[in-house]
């Protein structure tokens, strides 16, 4: 099963009250506490937060300001932080700055695991977590309280949560007196009033669509890496065949990948290859654009929605991912049963269904099926798995197939 591994979380403020934001790598999703599910239209890129370039690929922790700092949000990464203004929807001038400005104890001046504001009798305090320790910060005094850091075990968390949490976030609405610690694919719910942990459970099934859409975002990022490796090589091959010039990449690798995944033999005449290669190029370009604008098409689907979509197998289990051509790419709770590379392969696979009207069930042959080796060129040109495996082949320099046959990778 793919771990969730959220890197930071933040409660929305102002017009974003009632929402929480979850960050993983260069993507983020938004959770609606009233609807109690992650919203469609996500994941999006962190760049949209107007954070500085050094924060554009990930953040370590996030925290809302209190007191005179109300209306601000703080993003931490490495030894630096940015201050974001909820009203202007921009980062304040003169940031990033060094975390040392917070005057936290030694060891907490970089690489934080998470941060959260206290509630109830702990109101006015902020808590910073790193490794197996935490620090309590007083907003009024603008300084850490004496006697810290202390052991994270004081929070009463289970043993595997007592070091290296992924993130922590306060609930909102009906959950406003709760704090949620995340680690891997689990979360622990802490109650500020009783100062105790109430429950530990899996994220999947309890946070609808959070894992599904967050991991779809990570899969998209990996799929784009594969695409970026393959697309220019296909374009270069078309150019070289058209002009009679040499191919500027690894010719043997390209020949092997084309024959293996699109059934185009290296002995085929250039004129005949040029009948097929533009189809590959056009599909890759369309897939690339679809992934760059995935917020328009990615949807999380709970079981009842998957059933309504007919996105379930004969036993009633939802497919991990399924697509309606040029309408939506859908992800369900079973998407979490697969490893990150397999998920990325699924995202790329579904993207081909999304853009290619001929990529129907009649031309859908998985990379591990016997038919994959005996496809015709026409079938392969509209087979989603051919595009996935071809891109991986060029990216890794060998026939490296990450898909349903290797579910744990």
Secondary structure, DSSP 8 states (H G I E B T S, - for coil): -------EEEE--GGGTTEEEEEETTEEEEEETTTTEE-SS--EEGGGGT--GGGSS--SEEEE--GGGTTEEEEEETTEEEEEETTTTEE-TT--EEGGGG---TT-SS---EEEE--GGGTTEEEEEETTEEEEEETTTTEE-TT--EEGGGG---GGGSS---EEEE--GGGTTEEEEEETTEEEEEETTTTEEEEEEESTTTSTTHHHHHHHHHHHHHHHHHHHHHHHHHHHHHHHHHHT---SS-HHHHHHHHHHHH---TTS-HHHHHHHHHHHHHHHHHHHHHHHTGGGTEEE--HHHHHHHT-B-TTS-B-SEEEETTTEEEE-GGGGGS-HHHHHHHHHHHHHHHH-TT-SGGG---TTSGGGGT--HHHHHT-HHHHHHHHHHHHHTS----SGGGTT-
